Structure formats: C-alpha cells, structure tokens
Amino acid sequence: MKFSKSVSEIVRARRSSRSYQPEPIAEAAARELEAAAGSLDRGLAAEPARFALVRWTDEARREARLGDYGIISRPRNFLVGAIRGSDKAHTSYGYLLEQLVLKATELGLGTCWLGYFDPRFAGEFKPGPDELMPAVCVVGPTTENPGMKDRLVRSAVGATRRRNWSDLFSDGKFGTPLSPEAAGPYAEPLETVRLAPSAGNTQPWRIVREAGSASFHFFLKSINARYDQRRLHDVDVGIAMCHFELSCRQLGLAGAWTDSAPGFDVPAGVRHIFTWQPVR
C-alpha cells in the first residue's frame, strides 16, 4: 500500500467517526479505494483474502440491520473483506483492512470499525464457506459537527485516551518498561501503535523488544472476554502491526513478520502473535 503522506501524519489524523453525510464518496476517491482494496489479496500467513468498497443499498437495508446502526448516523459506504480461515486469519484481517482505513483517512474520509454486524448488509459481497468476515468499516464524508450520539460514544469508550508507554512496551522481558529514548528509531513506529484503534479502546497489544536486538515481539493480552471470544482482540493486534510495519518502512527500517516464539517467560493471559525481525 502506497501513501502520499507520512503514515505518522495519517495515523494522527484518523479518528472513529459516527456521523456521516448522505452524499456518496467522490468518484476519484472511490476509485482509489477500490484499487487499494484490490491490491490486498494475502494475509500474514499467506491466507487468500479479498476486500471491496460497497454501498448499503435499499435492498440490503431491507434484508439486514447493521449491528451498530442507531449509534452511527447515516452509514452508506463500507470497506468489507473476507479471508480464508486460519489460526492467524483474524490478525491478518485487521492488518489488511487497517491499510484501507489509512488510505481512506489520507483521502479525507471518515471511518469507523464495526465488530458486530449482520453480514447480509453487504449485499452481494458475502464470505464463502471457508472464509471469515471478522469486522467491517464504515467509510465516507463526515459531518463537520459530530452529533450528540457520536460525542457520547467517544466519551464512554474514552476514545482519545491511550495507555502509557510503560503499560504497552517492554524491553528484554515483561515488566521492564521500554522508554521512547531507548527505542531509538523505533520510537515513532511504536507511537503509531499506541495511537491505533481497538475494540472498545481496550488496546490489547503488548510489545517486547528482544534484548540486544531490534526484534519486536507482539503479544495479545486478554482484556475483554466478549471481544476475546469473538477474536476482536486478534483483529486489534493486526491493526497495531499494520501501523508498526508501515511506519517502519517509511523510515527505512526493513523487517519481516515471523511467528517464532520468544525466549522469555510470558505472563498468564498473554499470548504471542507475531514478531518483527529486522532485515539487514
């Protein structure tokens, strides 16, 4: 995925919007989103995937209610996808769909992740028998002034609050905080992770830099049992991984994802997802 602006700038501009204009997405922006969606065809574990920009038609509206409809005002356009099921599929899905979210943000559009929905709302775009659709994203031009519901929801989940570095990032092992100064060139990629969206703003990712290296182990900490059961926390970690990788690449910090297990103790309720290994 290519961006004309810095990923850090786009991440800071992104916010979860719940009040949309009734007008369709401008044709040029829609074409860019469709092209970007068409470029995302493989997950982190090489799972086949497909994504699309769809409009909530009157026919689809009669068949199914959007899960969070009523909280979101005038949703009309959606970024949707399907990915072949695998142990890593939910993480891959978050990693891929967030790239489209950032592209939409760059194009000046609002977005909002949804983890609870009736998949029939997407009309002809349907997951196959071996595919998953873990989440979707509302996208479109937003209203200048968010409605009362939007403000109440953002206040309820603490949308602007983010955990401290010492809560999220460790150095060498769990329990030893990694400071921005010690993170060096990786401080900005980690900050974009800290700013990533997550279900209920739970921020379930935990990252440990391997001692004496630039390898970063990404973990999932179970915070909300309901989200964990639906594997939305896995999707969230994929979103965080997307931010980290895109930021690293723009800074020239080459690397690749592996599922190699770390060589240190992991607390209860925490599991390893992927590791970013630097490439020389």
C-alpha positions in Angstrom: 0.0 0.0 0.0 1.5 3.4 -1.1 0.7 6.7 0.6 1.4 10.2 -0.5 1.6 11.4 3.1 3.6 10.1 6.0 2.0 7.2 7.9 2.5 9.0 11.2 0.6 12.0 9.9 -2.3 9.8 8.7 -2.4 7.9 11.9 -2.7 11.1 13.9 -5.4 12.4 11.6 -7.5 9.2 11.8 -10.5 9.2 14.2 -13.5 7.0 14.6 -16.4 9.0 13.0 -20.1 8.1 13.6 -21.8 11.0 11.8 -21.8 10.8 8.0 -23.1 12.9 5.2 -25.8 11.4 2.9 -23.7 12.2 -0.2 -21.7 9.3 -1.9 -18.0 9.2 -1.8 -16.5 11.3 -4.6 -15.8 9.2 -7.7 -12.0 9.8 -7.7 -11.7 8.8 -4.0 -13.9 5.7 -4.6 -11.6 4.6 -7.5 -8.6 4.9 -5.3 -10.2 2.9 -2.5 -11.3 0.2 -4.9 -7.8 0.0 -6.4 -6.3 -0.2 -2.9 -8.8 -2.9 -1.9 -8.0 -4.9 -5.0 -4.3 -5.0 -4.1 -4.9 -6.7 -0.7 -5.1 -10.4 -1.5 -2.9 -12.2 1.0 -2.8 -12.3 4.8 0.2 -12.5 7.1 0.2 -16.3 6.9 -0.5 -16.2 3.1 -4.2 -16.7 3.6 -6.2 -15.7 0.4 -8.2 -12.5 1.1 -10.4 -10.1 -0.8 -11.7 -6.7 0.0 -14.1 -4.2 -1.5 -15.9 -0.9 -1.2 -19.6 -1.5 -1.0 -22.7 0.7 -0.7 -25.5 -0.2 1.6 -28.3 -0.4 -0.9 -32.0 -0.1 -0.2 -32.4 -3.9 -0.9 -29.6 -4.8 1.5 -31.1 -2.4 4.1 -34.4 -4.3 3.9 -32.7 -7.7 4.5 -30.5 -6.8 7.4 -29.8 -4.2 10.1 -26.3 -3.1 10.7 -25.3 -4.2 14.2 -24.4 -0.7 15.4 -27.0 1.2 13.3 -28.6 3.8 15.5 -25.3 4.7 17.0 -23.8 5.6 13.6 -25.7 8.3 11.7 -26.3 7.8 8.0 -23.9 5.0 7.2 -23.9 4.4 3.5 -20.5 3.1 2.4 -18.4 0.3 3.8 -15.0 -1.3 3.5 -15.6 -5.1 3.7 -13.5 -8.2 3.3 -13.3 -11.9 3.6 -10.3 -14.1 4.4 -9.7 -17.8 4.4 -9.9 -19.2 7.9 -6.7 -19.9 9.8 -5.2 -19.5 13.2 -3.8 -16.1 12.2 -6.7 -15.1 10.0 -8.3 -12.5 12.4 -4.9 -10.8 12.9 -4.3 -10.8 9.1 -7.7 -9.3 8.6 -7.1 -6.4 10.9 -3.6 -5.9 9.4 -5.1 -5.7 5.9 -8.3 -3.7 6.5 -6.5 -1.1 8.5 -4.4 -0.3 5.4 -7.7 0.6 3.7 -8.7 2.7 6.7 -5.5 4.7 6.5 -5.9 5.1 2.7 -9.4 6.4 3.4 -8.1 8.8 6.0 -5.5 10.1 3.6 -8.3 10.8 1.1 -10.1 12.9 3.7 -12.8 10.4 4.5 -14.1 9.3 8.0 -14.1 5.7 9.1 -15.4 3.6 12.0 -14.6 -0.1 12.7 -17.5 -2.4 13.5 -17.1 -5.8 15.1 -20.8 -6.6 15.5 -22.9 -6.6 12.4 -25.2 -8.7 10.2 -23.1 -9.7 7.2 -26.2 -9.6 4.9 -26.0 -5.8 5.0 -23.1 -6.0 2.5 -25.4 -7.2 -0.3 -23.7 -9.3 -2.9 -20.3 -9.4 -1.1 -20.6 -12.5 1.0 -18.0 -14.6 2.8 -17.6 -18.1 1.3 -18.0 -21.3 3.4 -14.2 -21.3 4.3 -13.9 -17.5 4.7 -14.3 -15.2 7.7 -15.5 -11.6 7.9 -14.4 -10.6 11.4 -15.2 -6.9 11.1 -16.2 -4.2 8.6 -15.6 -0.4 8.5 -18.0 2.4 7.7 -16.4 5.0 5.4 -17.5 8.2 3.8 -17.6 12.0 4.1 -18.3 13.1 7.6 -20.4 15.9 9.0 -18.4 18.9 10.3 -20.0 18.8 13.7 -20.3 15.3 15.3 -23.8 14.5 16.7 -24.6 14.0 20.3 -24.5 10.2 20.0 -21.1 10.4 18.5 -19.8 12.6 21.3 -21.4 10.3 23.9 -19.9 7.1 22.5 -16.5 8.7 22.2 -16.8 9.8 25.8 -18.0 6.4 27.0 -15.1 4.5 25.5 -12.5 7.2 26.2 -11.7 7.4 22.5 -8.9 10.0 23.0 -7.3 8.2 25.9 -4.3 5.9 25.2 -2.3 3.8 27.6 1.2 4.9 28.7 4.3 3.6 27.1 5.2 1.7 30.3 1.9 -0.3 30.0 2.4 -1.3 26.4 6.1 -1.6 25.6 8.8 -3.6 27.4 12.5 -4.0 27.0 14.0 -7.5 27.0 11.2 -9.0 29.1 7.8 -8.2 30.6 8.0 -5.8 33.5 10.9 -3.8 32.2 9.5 -0.7 30.5 10.9 0.5 27.2 11.2 4.3 27.0 10.9 6.3 23.8 14.5 7.3 24.2 15.7 3.7 24.5 13.5 2.7 21.5 15.6 5.0 19.3 14.5 4.9 15.6 11.6 2.6 16.5 10.0 5.2 18.9 7.8 6.6 16.2 6.5 3.2 14.8 5.7 2.3 18.4 3.9 5.6 19.0 1.7 4.8 15.9 0.9 1.5 17.6 -0.1 3.3 20.8 -2.5 5.5 18.7 -4.1 2.6 16.9 -7.9 2.0 17.2 -9.2 -1.1 19.0 -12.5 -2.6 20.1 -13.8 -0.6 23.0 -10.5 1.2 23.0 -9.1 -1.7 25.0 -5.6 -1.6 23.4 -4.8 -5.3 23.9 -1.4 -5.3 22.3 1.8 -5.7 24.3 5.2 -5.5 22.7 8.5 -6.6 24.0 11.8 -5.6 22.3 14.2 -8.6 22.4 17.3 -7.9 24.5 20.2 -6.7 22.4 18.3 -6.6 19.1 15.8 -4.7 17.0 13.3 -7.6 17.1 9.9 -6.7 18.5 7.5 -9.4 19.8 3.8 -8.6 19.5 1.5 -10.2 22.1 -2.2 -10.2 22.8 -3.4 -9.5 26.4 -6.9 -10.6 27.0 -8.8 -7.6 28.4 -12.5 -8.1 27.5 -13.8 -11.6 27.5 -16.6 -10.8 25.0 -14.1 -9.3 22.5 -11.7 -12.1 23.1 -14.3 -14.7 22.4 -15.1 -13.1 19.0 -11.3 -12.7 18.5 -11.7 -9.0 18.0 -8.5 -8.6 20.2 -6.7 -10.6 17.4 -8.0 -8.1 14.9 -6.8 -5.3 17.1 -3.3 -6.7 17.2 -3.3 -6.9 13.4 -4.2 -3.2 13.3 -1.3 -2.4 15.5 1.0 -4.5 13.3 -0.1 -2.6 10.3 0.8 0.8 11.9 4.1 -0.5 13.0 5.2 -2.0 9.7 4.0 0.9 7.5 5.8 3.4 9.8 9.0 1.3 9.8 9.0 1.0 6.0 8.6 4.8 5.6 11.6 5.3 7.9 13.7 2.7 6.1 13.6 0.2 8.9 13.4 -3.0 6.9 11.9 -6.1 8.5 9.5 -9.0 8.2 7.0 -10.8 10.3 7.7 -14.3 11.8 5.8 -16.5 14.2 8.9 -17.6 16.1 8.2 -17.9 19.8 10.2 -15.5 22.2 12.7 -17.0 24.6 11.5 -15.4 27.8 8.6 -16.0 30.2 5.1 -14.8 29.2 2.6 -13.8 31.8 -0.7 -15.6 32.2 -3.5 -14.3 29.9 -0.9 -13.1 27.3 -0.1 -15.0 24.1 2.4 -14.4 21.3 1.1 -13.4 17.9 3.9 -12.3 15.6 7.5 -11.0 15.8 9.0 -8.2 13.7 12.5 -9.3 12.7 14.9 -6.7 11.2 16.3 -7.4 7.8 19.8 -6.2 7.0 
